[in-house]
């Protein structure tokens, strides 16, 4: 059974990865669908505003803080090798670090950066918008499943 500070770290991991899973799930289930339903110029402008707003301290604390926490949990797990929860802790950390954080850096951020260079009503933005929505959403689904899996793995580590 996980105890003491290790228990607290794992509970914090559940909360952090769960919060991120909720944000990603919201985008996968209704935010992107709502933006896609707008005329392209409005959808582009709205997503550009969301992307600027997303890098505020509150979200970054949860998103990056969860990545740091997952990395700490992975290292501590390798060092302590706890009985009965090792697989769950390592899996939870890997899912978040690679499936959420890694996918964000490799797939979602480059698309956001490209979109940021476009004028919302320009022919280039209007032409890019459907591909952006489709590709960004696909990768966001991956992040959502990874974050949920990470949360579940950490919960299982506590049982």
MOWOGI-V477188 format. One record per residue. N is the residue number from 0. RES is the residue in one small letter. SS is DSSP state (alpha for helix, beta for strand, coil for the rest). Layout:
BEGIN
[[N | RES | SS] [N | RES | SS]]
END
This chain:
BEGIN
[[0 | x | coil] [1 | x | coil] [2 | x | coil] [3 | x | alpha] [4 | x | alpha] [5 | x | alpha] [6 | x | alpha] [7 | x | alpha] [8 | x | alpha] [9 | x | alpha] [10 | x | alpha] [11 | x | alpha] [12 | x | alpha] [13 | x | alpha] [14 | x | alpha] [15 | x | alpha] [16 | x | alpha] [17 | x | alpha] [18 | x | alpha] [19 | x | alpha] [20 | x | alpha] [21 | x | alpha] [22 | x | alpha] [23 | x | alpha] [24 | x | alpha] [25 | x | alpha] [26 | x | alpha] [27 | x | alpha] [28 | x | alpha] [29 | x | alpha] [30 | x | alpha] [31 | x | alpha] [32 | x | alpha] [33 | x | alpha] [34 | x | alpha] [35 | x | alpha] [36 | x | alpha] [37 | x | coil] [38 | x | coil] [39 | x | alpha] [40 | x | alpha] [41 | x | alpha] [42 | x | alpha] [43 | x | alpha] [44 | x | alpha] [45 | x | alpha] [46 | x | alpha] [47 | x | alpha] [48 | x | alpha] [49 | x | alpha] [50 | x | alpha] [51 | x | alpha] [52 | x | alpha] [53 | x | alpha] [54 | x | coil] [55 | x | coil] [56 | x | alpha] [57 | x | alpha] [58 | x | alpha] [59 | x | alpha] [60 | x | alpha] [61 | x | alpha] [62 | x | alpha] [63 | x | alpha] [64 | x | alpha] [65 | x | alpha] [66 | x | alpha] [67 | x | alpha] [68 | x | alpha] [69 | x | alpha] [70 | x | alpha] [71 | x | alpha] [72 | x | alpha] [73 | x | alpha] [74 | x | alpha] [75 | x | alpha] [76 | x | alpha] [77 | x | alpha] [78 | x | alpha] [79 | x | alpha] [80 | x | coil] [81 | x | coil] [82 | x | coil] [83 | x | coil] [84 | x | coil] [85 | x | alpha] [86 | x | alpha] [87 | x | alpha] [88 | x | alpha] [89 | x | alpha] [90 | x | alpha] [91 | x | alpha] [92 | x | alpha] [93 | x | alpha] [94 | x | alpha] [95 | x | alpha] [96 | x | alpha] [97 | x | alpha] [98 | x | alpha] [99 | x | alpha] [100 | x | alpha] [101 | x | alpha] [102 | x | alpha] [103 | x | alpha] [104 | x | alpha] [105 | x | alpha] [106 | x | alpha] [107 | x | alpha] [108 | x | alpha] [109 | x | alpha] [110 | x | alpha] [111 | x | alpha] [112 | x | alpha] [113 | x | alpha] [114 | x | alpha] [115 | x | alpha] [116 | x | coil] [117 | x | coil] [118 | x | coil] [119 | x | coil] [120 | x | coil] [121 | x | coil] [122 | x | alpha] [123 | x | alpha] [124 | x | alpha] [125 | x | alpha] [126 | x | alpha] [127 | x | alpha] [128 | x | alpha] [129 | x | alpha] [130 | x | alpha] [131 | x | alpha] [132 | x | alpha] [133 | x | alpha] [134 | x | alpha] [135 | x | alpha] [136 | x | alpha] [137 | x | alpha] [138 | x | alpha] [139 | x | alpha] [140 | x | alpha] [141 | x | alpha] [142 | x | alpha] [143 | x | alpha] [144 | x | alpha] [145 | x | alpha] [146 | x | alpha] [147 | x | alpha] [148 | x | alpha] [149 | x | alpha] [150 | x | alpha] [151 | x | alpha] [152 | x | alpha] [153 | x | alpha] [154 | x | alpha] [155 | x | alpha] [156 | x | alpha] [157 | x | alpha] [158 | x | coil]]
END
